[in-house]
Amino acid sequence: MKKRIMYIILIINIIMLITLGIDYRFKVITTTATDDEVKERDVYLNIMATNKMLYNMVKSITADKHKVEYMFSQEQEQWNFEYTEDSINNLSKKDLFIYSGANYEPWAPDFIENIKKDKVGIINASRGTKILYLSKPKKYNEKDIKENSYYWLSPDEFKVSLSNIKNSIQERDPKNRDYYEQNYVNRVKELDSLTSKFKETLKKIEDYNYIYIGEDFEYLIKYSSLKCTKINNNGDINTEKEKLIKKLEENKNTAIIYGEEYELQAFREIINKHNIKLIKLYKECDGGYVELFNKNLEAFNKFASEK
């Protein structure tokens, strides 16, 4: 009888030990695996940018680690875009949606309001940049666009925007945080090298007065600290012509900065009569920001060599 009781007690103890061991084992393994998974698991992000410029900015940070796409290759496409239920649903499946902000995509606020935000992170690339405002608002349907959207033309504002993109990707993929940080540092160093050359070139042409048409390049103009006067081709043209002639009388060493040929049409007669030198600049470039800035640097270098 005593032996039977002892066997029963022994069997109960063995069962308890096995049960506790299993419970302990699985609790520890499960907890450890979850912690490690959060820190170490590989992440593959689906990132959508609104335009080619942002796409290149994202790729300069991620390289080929994630899938990156863009919606529009031309600026005018963004203004003509009308979103649908399908476009909202497709975007809602992405991990990150990055847009320029500063009303460069005037439809974005309404579009974002309709996106299902349980998965997709929404990044305004202009957050923290110093936005300039237009002297005369643009019209988008019934909406007044007051912001000058081309903030990235200033290298200082571009760096802020690139940092926003870098931070958003680091947050989603913390395992590769250092990799993204180093890519950002490399891009900034590359740009700083060009801006140093840009400032050297500007010293060679600081004896000139500059007229710039419109407001698209105002960020770059302010960054350059050149002596510039703005004229508009969408206001009282006679008044703007008088302003141009007055500047020529003050200093014959005057050049006009512009972006598109049509901007010159109203002033072409004066330009030809006084043989005014022209500097064509660019707002966007398929090859990315460094290539864009280098194209504008080359435009100033060409002017410096010919003046």
ABEGO torsion letter per residue (X at the ends): XAAAAAAAAAAAAAAAAAAAAAAAAAAAAAAAAAAAAAAABBBBBBBBBABAAAAAAAAAAAEAABBBBBABABAAAAAABBBBAAAAAAAAABABBBBAEGGABAAAAAAAAABBAAABBBBBAABGBBBBBBABBBBBEABBBABBAAAAABAAAAAAAAAAAAAAAAAABAAAAAAAAAAAAAAAAAAAAAAAAAAAAAAAAAABBBBBBEAAAAAAAAAAGBBBBBBBAABBAAAAAAAAAAAAAABABBBBBBABAAAAAAAAAAAAAAGBBBBBBBABBAAEAAAAAAAAAAAAAAAAAAX
